[in-house]
């Protein structure tokens, strides 16, 4: 050992449209017993449904180039649309479910929440009482796409097994 201090906690982005943490960060954190305080569980509001209206002009994605670039992929909007419809069919608030989903990953210690008003904080805190089961988590996960492998050599790896 070199005498270095170990990491005790990491803070990756993790939500239904940005699931890359599932590939390496969350498994490593679980294996090494490192805490994970994930951020952006509602994807800057994308998973609340507020950006479904073409006229939406307020919010991080609408007003901040950094966030609009981060969530510009049309596939993210499609996942959000499926997720919001799924929640509305069950009379659940999408923000509550999004926070509960992010927090239900066994490698996540707690998701970071925020809000611009008390109502948004209350909606996020309702995730503490949301009945997220493993089966429901799987059903919600299926609304998204699996994150890509951690390497850009997938084709090369597949080719190794074909020959």
N, C-alpha and C positions, 0 to 999 in steps of 0.2 A: 504494500500500500504506500502511496505517496504522501499521506497525511492530508489530502484534500477533504474539504467538507462535502458531504453528499447533498444532492438536491433533495429537498423535502417536499417541494410543491412546484408544479408547472401550470402555466395559464394559456392553453391553446384555444383557438376559436373552435366552437363545436355547435352545430345546429343541423337541421334536417337537410339543408342544401349544401352545407360545407362540412362534410363528414370525414375529411382526410385524416383527422386525428385518430380515427378508428384503425388506420393502417399500421402505424408504428407507435405513436405517442401513448395512446391509451393502453395497448398491450404491455408496453415497457413499464408504464407507471404501475400497472397492476402487478407485474412480475417483481418489480423492485420496491413495491409498497410506497410509492411516491403519490402525494396528494395531487389532485387535478381540480383546479378551480377554473372551469371553462367560461369563456365569454361569448357574447352575442347569441344567446339561445333562440331569440326571435328573428335573427338575421336582419338587424337594423330595421325591424318592422315589416319586412317582406312576408314573414309567416303569419302576420296578423290579418292580412287581407287588405290593408289600407292602400296598397299600391295597385290593386285591381282596377280601381277607377282611373280611367285615362286622364282625368282632370286633377289627380292628386298632385298638389304643388308644395305640400309641407312634409317635412320629415327628412331624415338623414339621406336616404337614397335620392330623393328629389332635389335636395339642396346642397349636397356635398359631393364633389367630383370623385373623391376617394371611395365613398360608399357606392356611388352610382357605377363606378368601374368595377368594384368588387362583386357586385351583384348584377352585372350587365348580361351575363349569359342567359339567353332565352329559356334554357332548360331550368334555370332556377325559378323563373316565374311560373313555368308549367308545374313544377313540384309544389310551389306555394299555392297555386290554384287548386290542385288536387287535395292538398292538405286542408285548405280553408273549407272546401266543399265537404270533405270528410267530417270536419268538426261541426259545421253548420247542420249537417244531417242529424247529428247527435245532440244538438243544442249545447255544444261546448264552446267556450271562448278559445279561439286559436292560440292566443298568447299563453294562456294557462297550460294548454296541452303541449305547446312547443317547449316551454320551460320544463314541464314534467317529463317530456320525452328526453331532453338533453340530460336532465338530472338522473334519469333512470338507468343510464349506462353504468354497468358495475365498476367501470374505471373512473367515473366522475365522482369526485367528493361533493361538489356543489357547483351549480351554474351561477354566474354573476348576473344579477338582474339590475335593471335601472328603469327610470321612467321620468317623464316630464311633468307628471302630475300624480296626485294621490291615487286616482283611479287606475292608472297604469301599474303602479306599485302593487295595489291590492289584487289586480288581475294576475300579475306575476306570482305573488305570494300564494294565491289560491292553488298553485301547483303543488304545494306541500300536502294538500288534502286530496289531490286528484288520484283516483284509483288506477294508476298505471300498472298493468300486469305485464309479464313477459310476452304473452300472446298479443296484447294490444300494442306493445312496443314493436313487435315484429310486423303487425299489420300497418302501423304508421310508417315504419322503416321502408316497407314495400312501396310506399307512395313516392319515394325518393329513388336515387340511383346509388348503387354501391360505389364507394370511393375507388379510384383507380389504384393499381398496385404501386408500391413505393419505388419502383424502378421503371426506367424507360426501355428496359430490355425484355419486355414481355414476349415479343415476337421471337427473339433469340432464344429465350428459355423454352418456349413452346416447341421451337424447331429442334431443340436438343432431345426432346422426348418423342418426336415424330419419327426420326431416322432409325 
